[in-house]
Amino acid sequence: MTLMDLLVKSLRPELLDDYLDFFDHRAFADNPDWGDCYCYFYLADPAKEDWFSRTGEQNRRSVSELIARGEMYGYLAYVEGKVAGWCHAGPKTNFSGLLAGQDLVDSDTPKTGSIVCFVVAAAYRRRGIATALLEAACQGFVGLGLRFAEAYPSLHAAGDGANYNGPLRMYLEAGFAIHRKFPTYQVVRKAL
């Protein structure tokens, strides 16, 4: 696969079936323990929902409803007509789970886009898909009128699955800089 074969699309209601096909069959084929997430983790409101008691079917249904209403943001990477990767990225204010602890809330929150998750099918990793998704997310933030792109790479990710926030190196190579440090992750930010 070359990047010439790659097509990145912004998530829209008409792409719901493609999204679900990816998460149902390829996204976590090599990491089945995470298969129930459906990328709902950061959207779940900890004040109203207990994440650990939710089922995969509940997460699938919640995400499907959000996508159908055009209320979930992100980017799908297609290779030969099938989704090979996903980036969950949208306005920071959309991510209740991210903002719950208040550590990440600041005066720029309403002007910031957050990149919270990458999932690339095992057969397509290390081929530039995450980087292409990151570029699309930053361009999408500009289109939404946001001024900053922000992400949260783990400091101690062991393996591809645990590195779902994206590797620090990828962000630094894309012009992000370390904005804040926490014991288990760093906040990286880029002005748009």
HELIX and SHEET records of a PDB file:
HELIX    1   1 LEU A    3  ASP A    5  5                                   3    
HELIX    2   2 PRO A   13  LEU A   15  5                                   3    
HELIX    3   3 LEU A   16  HIS A   25  1                                  10    
HELIX    4   4 PRO A   32  TRP A   34  5                                   3    
HELIX    5   5 TRP A   51  SER A   53  5                                   3    
HELIX    6   6 GLY A   56  ALA A   68  1                                  13    
HELIX    7   7 LYS A   92  ASN A   94  5                                   3    
HELIX    8   8 SER A   96  LEU A   99  1                                   4    
HELIX    9   9 THR A  109  LYS A  111  5                                   3    
HELIX   10  10 ALA A  122  TYR A  124  5                                   3    
HELIX   11  11 ILE A  129  GLY A  143  1                                  15    
HELIX   12  12 GLY A  161  ASN A  163  5                                   3    
HELIX   13  13 LEU A  168  GLU A  173  1                                   6    
SHEET    1   A 7 LEU A   6  SER A  10  0                                        
SHEET    2   A 7 TYR A  75  VAL A  79 -1                                        
SHEET    3   A 7 LYS A  82  PRO A  91 -1                                        
SHEET    4   A 7 THR A 112  VAL A 120 -1                                        
SHEET    5   A 7 PHE A 148  ALA A 151  1                                        
SHEET    6   A 7 GLN A 186  ALA A 191 -1                                        
SHEET    7   A 7 ALA A 177  LYS A 181 -1                                        
END                                                                             
